[in-house]
């Protein structure tokens, strides 16, 4: 089904629906979207914390709000029609977390960013140098293993050890806060680049929905928009590189785990990326989650447990193997976004997340937070 993927799954999301001042909880049934907002289940957080989220969504009473194709088209319109529903990010009160350097291809590019100190003009020469020293086949290295630690000592001896290699093959995963609850954007929305960045790219990822208990209960698609020059200058600028207005896109829906769809399906999922620019530039890529160097379970365990609790649950982006290097404006200049780029991230299991690239200062400001939602739900007697 256009934009959604496998039509027989159990999907939950959020939408702006005309006549309501607050986001409504919606699900997909056949070719239509249904509003299933109910008292005590008026947030995705509340559904995620229920004993059986998929069963609840499958059986919830609902009211049709529109045909899926019409709502998808309105959601990605440059100026959505306010008289029609529009999809939002499918998470609300959850923390938005992300893991990094979980694929070998992106690991090498992070090392190159660091060596280039954020200067994209040095990237290609450094890429050849780093590959010659490290090699490209780190996929058989188990992070934190004796073999990985022996490789670490070899690389230190060569003078090329990196903080990115530390989290790529070392014992501890990189986990960071991508954005705040209620701040992520959904299908069709603009995604934002900080105006200071001249070297940046999308990071197409699968993200897990995790309950406060640590149980992994569903999955969706995410774009962890990345500023390569900012992070490359200093890892201490990671917050500036990652957390900006509209820099986290999630959706279109969360597919909840149920009979016929489990975490094992995610572990072998194929993910594709398409970037189409107003300049006629097109980039296509594909990856397989089987190439991830750390298991989804281990990344979840590194994020939530006795060491860190999330009472409202979280969404966890699993990292990407994409770090586009295809030349865009001439030989050796590599890839960076241009304003107006359309980024589509797809997998048959979860559908397609589509967003247009602009500056974070030009995206719709984030003005509706958790306090606004709580007040609106209280006024509607939904708490």
C-alpha positions, -999 to 999 in steps of 0.1 A, spaced: 0 0 0 14 34 -9 35 48 19 26 22 44 39 -12 33 25 -45 44 -12 -39 47 -21 -67 71 0 -55 100 -11 -37 132 -2 0 128 -5 29 152 2 66 147 -9 101 153 -26 127 131 -40 162 131 -77 157 126 -100 187 118 -122 196 147 -97 187 174 -71 209 190 -48 180 199 -33 150 180 -55 120 176 -44 84 178 -50 66 146 -46 32 130 -46 18 95 -74 -6 84 -75 -17 48 -73 15 27 -85 39 54 -72 56 86 -93 53 117 -93 74 148 -91 52 179 -85 79 205 -101 68 238 -100 77 275 -69 63 292 -56 55 257 -53 90 243 -15 88 237 7 63 219 26 61 252 -5 48 270 -10 22 243 26 11 244 24 7 282 -7 -15 279 -3 -53 284 -8 -62 247 -4 -31 225 -11 -49 192 -42 -66 205 -55 -33 219 -50 -15 186 -64 -44 165 -96 -45 185 -101 -8 194 -133 9 183 -126 36 157 -141 62 134 -129 66 98 -111 99 92 -102 94 56 -87 73 28 -50 66 33 -39 79 -2 -57 113 4 -41 117 39 -7 108 27 -10 133 -2 -21 160 22 7 152 47 34 157 21 19 188 4 40 219 8 9 236 22 -13 209 37 -51 215 36 -62 222 72 -96 208 63 -81 174 59 -62 151 83 -24 151 83 -1 125 97 23 134 125 52 116 141 38 84 155 54 89 190 45 115 216 57 113 252 86 88 245 122 99 247 139 100 212 172 82 214 196 70 188 226 47 184 255 54 162 284 37 144 265 4 142 274 -5 106 309 -8 91 303 15 62 292 44 84 320 36 109 346 43 82 329 75 72 328 87 109 365 82 111 370 102 79 348 130 92 370 131 123 402 131 104 389 158 80 380 180 110 347 188 92 363 198 59 345 179 31 371 188 6 396 165 23 372 136 25 381 116 -6 419 116 0 414 107 36 389 79 26 416 62 5 442 66 33 419 53 60 407 23 40 444 14 32 452 14 69 421 -2 83 406 -21 55 369 -23 47 360 -57 61 353 -52 98 320 -69 96 333 -101 111 346 -83 142 324 -87 172 324 -54 192 342 -58 225 357 -93 216 393 -103 221 398 -100 184 384 -64 184 407 -54 213 437 -69 195 427 -48 164 424 -18 186 460 -22 198 472 -26 162 455 6 151 468 25 181 502 14 170 496 28 136 484 61 151 449 60 137 428 51 167 395 70 168 367 77 191 344 63 164 364 31 162 361 29 200 323 28 198 323 8 166 343 -22 177 348 -15 214 326 -29 243 303 1 246 277 12 221 272 49 212 237 60 226 227 96 225 196 118 228 184 127 193 155 150 202 130 157 229 95 141 234 69 157 211 96 173 189 100 147 161 82 153 128 63 128 107 56 117 71 56 146 46 70 172 70 101 193 63 133 182 80 158 208 91 195 215 86 212 239 109 222 269 88 258 267 97 263 233 81 278 229 46 283 191 47 254 170 58 233 139 49 202 119 58 207 88 80 180 63 71 173 40 100 149 15 115 138 26 150 124 5 178 95 14 201 105 3 236 82 3 266 92 14 301 98 -22 310 125 -25 283 102 -47 261 107 -40 224 71 -38 211 73 -24 175 93 -7 148 92 22 124 114 42 100 135 72 110 157 98 95 185 108 119 195 140 100 232 145 104 256 174 101 289 158 91 310 190 93 297 200 128 303 165 143 335 162 124 350 193 140 344 179 175 325 150 191 315 175 218 293 192 192 272 161 188 242 178 203 245 207 179 250 182 150 220 161 159 193 180 178 179 209 158 144 219 149 128 192 128 160 172 126 143 139 136 117 124 113 98 93 122 70 74 106 47 71 89 33 46 115 47 23 141 41 -13 132 35 -32 165 49 -67 169 22 -94 166 16 -128 150 34 -127 117 57 -97 125 85 -99 151 119 -85 159 134 -113 137 118 -97 107 135 -64 115 169 -81 118 167 -91 81 148 -61 68 159 -44 36 160 -6 37 163 16 7 171 53 3 162 77 -25 173 113 -26 159 135 -54 170 171 -57 155 201 -75 187 201 -95 179 168 -110 203 149 -88 192 114 -78 209 91 -53 197 55 -46 210 32 -20 201 0 -2 212 -18 29 203 -49 49 198 -49 87 217 -82 88 249 -62 84 244 -44 117 274 -50 141 254 -49 173 221 -67 178 189 -46 183 185 -63 217 220 -53 228 214 -17 217 181 -16 237 198 -31 267 225 -4 265 198 23 265 173 12 291 177 -9 323 187 -6 359 213 20 348 187 43 331 149 43 333 123 58 309 89 59 325 72 69 292 92 45 271 114 55 242 120 53 205 155 40 196 171 46 162 194 17 154 220 35 133 227 35 96 252 21 71 245 50 47 270 79 46 265 90 10 298 97 -9 285 100 -44 298 132 -60 271 158 -65 288 191 -77 319 177 -93 346 151 -89 359 147 -54 332 170 -38 311 142 -24 275 145 -13 257 171 7 221 181 8 206 210 -11 175 227 0 144 211 -16 158 176 -16 131 149 -12 143 120 10 124 87 8 133 59 32 115 26 25 111 -10 35 82 -33 26 76 -41 63 71 -5 74 63 16 43 79 48 32 90 79 52 91 109 29 104 144 38 116 176 22 149 192 33 151 228 43 168 248 70 158 242 106 152 279 109 126 277 81 108 246 93 76 250 113 86 260 148 81 234 176 55 250 199 33 221 210 49 202 238 40 177 265 24 203 288 1 215 259 -9 179 252 -17 172 288 -38 203 292 -57 196 260 -64 159 270 -75 170 304 -99 196 289 -113 168 267 -117 145 297 -94 119 281 -69 115 310 
